[in-house]
Amino acid sequence: MDWVPTIPALAVTVLFLLGPGLAWGAVLGLRRLTLLAAAGPLSITAIAAAAELGGLTGWSWSWPVLLTVTAAVAVLLALARRQVLTRWRVPVHHNSAALPPPAPWRSIALAWAVPGVFLGAVLLGIFGSPENIAQSHDNIFHLNALRYIAETGNGSSLSLGYLGTVGGGTFYPAGWHDAVSLVQSATGISIPAAINVTNLVIVTCLWPLGCLFLVSRVTGERTLPLLVAAVLATAYSTFPYLLLEFGVVYPFLLSMAIFPVALGLVIQLLRLGVPAALSTEATALVLAALLPGMALAHPASILALAALSVPPVLAAARRTWCRAAGPGNAQLRRTAAMLAAGYLAAVVIVWVLVRPGRSSTRNWDNLGHVLRSMVEVFTHGAIDKPMAILPTVLTVVGAAVILNTRKHRWALGIFLLAAVFYVAGNWKEAPDLRWWITGVFYNDFFRISALLPAAGILTAAIGGTALASTARSFFRAWLAKRDRKQPAWLRPAATAVLVVVSLAVVPFFAVMRGINDAAAKYRFTEASPLLSSDELALIKRLPQVVPAGAVTVGDPLTGAALSYSYTGIKTLLPSGERAPRADAQLLLDRLDEMTTDPAVCPVVREHNVQYVLDFGKQSVSWDKVPHMPGLDNLSPATGFELVDQQGQDARLYRITGCS
């Protein structure tokens, strides 16, 4: 399947991921870049909230539910805005001569198109085909979760965990799954294609628009800094490329795509950057509106936002303290100090209390290298990637500019704090300290590395803008010396050269390595780590053999659990984890003893397990070996009949020993 048939689905995805937010933002009075950048995060809130409402009311998750919620909230926002403007006299916008003139629409469109087109082309190359899947462990859950939502009509985060194999379900953040399932159900494309199309829109729309918005909070909506931010949005190897192949942690990909807008709103709320047209009250409302979607995409992003907001909060408190230096302002100074201290205390308390169990970090106990991680942060070559030249150079220049001008030092603080998280996540020699600093991220320094681009793009953009402005000033001085005017064609030509040269530099080394690493994970071959071409062929034949209502069992680490996602035929372990119920675990441990152990067959009948998918011993996880003793000895003597086979290692057995 090529990409042309997915164009209608792509258009629908853009509508779902931007439409609700554009409607809400327009009602709130958002304008220009703020409206475009906030549209995606607000749409994710609309999608997640609609899915939760559907789960609570029993409404089947579909686009009419989203449309209903979008329209209802838009009406409420319109009424609230009218109340605020007419009764409370709180303005939505400031009209002041101090506001910097915004960039023309063509500059915003160009700044969006530069990373959008580049990232879109890269992702098409990474995915290869719309039907390809990421050959990684976590994708077992993601693929089957989408089938579960399609079958049950329930997209609630409160019940998605374990995919219905335990009564009542358990919590799992479903924001990303809700968005993909909406695309899949509305367009009828396959689950893998829906995943790839949705991720394409997330990476080409939400992420670059967020970067433009974040940088413009400091530089203003000027053409030059917007173009610098546009190029930088493509220049980091850890985001978005790493999250497309590691894990895969698609929910974290979505939350990190939202992150720059949230951080930009925090900066705007604290009045640290350029004067903003949007009022403080309206800024707070927009920030509050996008946080639920961000939390239901991945809760760790909320904690990251709280932590990385510490430098701006301290900077705002210090500014208030310095401005209130007079003898009659002691109360204001105390208030600023107390608010900053209270925020710090709240972040520390939440950081300590809201975290997964320590056992969830054991996969990372023996991984990491603290000294190497320090070098990786400096060179923007996290996770053993080569040095990223453009971000490294611009970050060094940006840091020098910040320290020299003594402006926006909090922006450098944001990057340094994210760097501390990355280094601490690699510090395996100090396990307790590592746990307290990065336990909220499971000590997963791969995941933490995705914070670095969003945290560092401000400093790099300041550096890039300074370099470009200096070059422009030198050129103008050179023209003035020769009593020449700048030709009309020069600005667009210089812009084109800047973009082309920058994008030519970006793919070298780190980014090219990240792209190649990701692309290698999206191919079906005879040796694919999760699902080989032979295994996929066998799975697609299952509906011809397995009767309706029958359940299969197989080791999820071999890809056998994906029979559920591709065919809808239920499997004993759809979530990719070990069985949460003791009786189901008995089958995994002793199914091949059914002819000698009387305890086995009653459980087989209770769960209606009729077939076994045996995909050999190749594991998708480098640190886990498939080992389910009950599936080791599959032969006629132990109660199994081979009914289908593809290649050497993909086999389907019927259970005959409990007949």
Secondary structure, DSSP 4 states (H G I P E B T S, - for coil): --SGGGHHHHHHHHHHHHHHHHHHHHHHT--HHHHHHHHHHHHHHHHHHHHHHHHHHTPPPSHHHHHHHHHHHHHHHHHHHHHHHHTS---SB---TTSPPPPPHHHHHHHHHHHHHHHHHHHHHHH-STT----STTHHHHHHHHHHHHHH----TTT-BGGGSSTT-B----HHHHHHHHHHHHH---HHHHHHHHHHHIIIIIHHHHHHHHHHHHH-S-HHHHHHHHHHTT--STTTTGGGTSTT-HHHHHHHHHHHHHHHHHHHHTT-SS--SB-HHHHHHHHHHHHHHHHHH-THHHHHHHHHTHHHHHHHHHHHHHHT-SGGGHHHHHHHHHHHHHHHHHHHHHHHHS---GGGGGGGTT---HHHHHHHHHHT-TTTPPP-HHHHHHHHHHHHHHHHHT--HHHHHHHHHHHHHHHHHT-TTSHHHHHHHHGGGTT-HHHHHTHHHHHHHHHHHHHHHHHHHHHHHHHHHHHHHTT-PPPTTHHHHHHHHHHHHHHHHTIIIIIHHHHHHHHHTS---TT-SS--HHHHHHHHHHHHHSPTT-EEE--GGGTGGGHHHHH---BS-TTSS--SSHHHHHHHHHGGGTTT-TTHHHHHHHHTEEEEEE-TT--SSTT-----GGGS--SGGGTEEEEEEETTTEEEEEE-TT-
